[in-house]
Amino acid sequence: MDAHGLEPAETVSASQKLGKSEAADLARSATRVVVAKGKKVSEFKPAGKASTEVVEAMLGPTGNLRAPTLQVGKTVVVGFNEDVYSEALL
């Protein structure tokens, strides 16, 4: 984000655990959710609904929202993938 001169509007500490309900809220507020797990990238178009599939994809093995999570406009990016971040931050 520094390379693009962007500053987050809100930062949530990693010690604050965000779970299934927070993931569902994020999914409902987004028109596009991109989840990166290693090299695998999945894209969802929730259309105001938080399906089990999108919420489960957003959660890590502990049941908490995967980090990092970034919301840019109506797009939510969960997990890290350099290509996805470059696209989201343009």
QUIBELHU-V115488 format. One record per residue. N is the residue number from 1. RES is the residue in one letter. SS is DSSP state (a for helix, b for strand, c for the rest). BURIAL is I if it has 16 or more other C-alpha atoms within 10 Angstrom, else O. Layout:
n:N res:RES ss:SS burial:BURIAL
n:N res:RES ss:SS burial:BURIAL
This chain:
n:1 res:M ss:c burial:O
n:2 res:D ss:a burial:O
n:3 res:A ss:a burial:O
n:4 res:H ss:a burial:O
n:5 res:G ss:c burial:O
n:6 res:L ss:c burial:O
n:7 res:E ss:c burial:O
n:8 res:P ss:c burial:O
n:9 res:A ss:c burial:O
n:10 res:E ss:c burial:O
n:11 res:T ss:c burial:O
n:12 res:V ss:c burial:O
n:13 res:S ss:c burial:O
n:14 res:A ss:c burial:O
n:15 res:S ss:c burial:O
n:16 res:Q ss:c burial:O
n:17 res:K ss:c burial:O
n:18 res:L ss:c burial:I
n:19 res:G ss:c burial:I
n:20 res:K ss:a burial:I
n:21 res:S ss:a burial:O
n:22 res:E ss:a burial:O
n:23 res:A ss:a burial:I
n:24 res:A ss:a burial:I
n:25 res:D ss:a burial:O
n:26 res:L ss:a burial:I
n:27 res:A ss:a burial:I
n:28 res:R ss:a burial:I
n:29 res:S ss:a burial:I
n:30 res:A ss:c burial:I
n:31 res:T ss:c burial:I
n:32 res:R ss:b burial:I
n:33 res:V ss:b burial:I
n:34 res:V ss:b burial:I
n:35 res:V ss:b burial:I
n:36 res:A ss:b burial:I
n:37 res:K ss:b burial:O
n:38 res:G ss:c burial:O
n:39 res:K ss:c burial:O
n:40 res:K ss:b burial:O
n:41 res:V ss:b burial:O
n:42 res:S ss:b burial:O
n:43 res:E ss:b burial:O
n:44 res:F ss:b burial:I
n:45 res:K ss:c burial:I
n:46 res:P ss:c burial:I
n:47 res:A ss:c burial:O
n:48 res:G ss:c burial:O
n:49 res:K ss:c burial:I
n:50 res:A ss:c burial:I
n:51 res:S ss:c burial:O
n:52 res:T ss:a burial:O
n:53 res:E ss:a burial:O
n:54 res:V ss:a burial:I
n:55 res:V ss:a burial:I
n:56 res:E ss:a burial:I
n:57 res:A ss:a burial:I
n:58 res:M ss:a burial:I
n:59 res:L ss:b burial:I
n:60 res:G ss:c burial:O
n:61 res:P ss:c burial:O
n:62 res:T ss:c burial:O
n:63 res:G ss:c burial:O
n:64 res:N ss:c burial:I
n:65 res:L ss:b burial:I
n:66 res:R ss:c burial:I
n:67 res:A ss:c burial:I
n:68 res:P ss:c burial:O
n:69 res:T ss:b burial:I
n:70 res:L ss:b burial:I
n:71 res:Q ss:b burial:I
n:72 res:V ss:b burial:O
n:73 res:G ss:c burial:O
n:74 res:K ss:c burial:O
n:75 res:T ss:b burial:I
n:76 res:V ss:b burial:I
n:77 res:V ss:b burial:I
n:78 res:V ss:b burial:I
n:79 res:G ss:c burial:I
n:80 res:F ss:c burial:I
n:81 res:N ss:c burial:I
n:82 res:E ss:a burial:O
n:83 res:D ss:a burial:O
n:84 res:V ss:a burial:I
n:85 res:Y ss:a burial:I
n:86 res:S ss:a burial:O
n:87 res:E ss:a burial:O
n:88 res:A ss:a burial:I
n:89 res:L ss:c burial:O
n:90 res:L ss:c burial:O
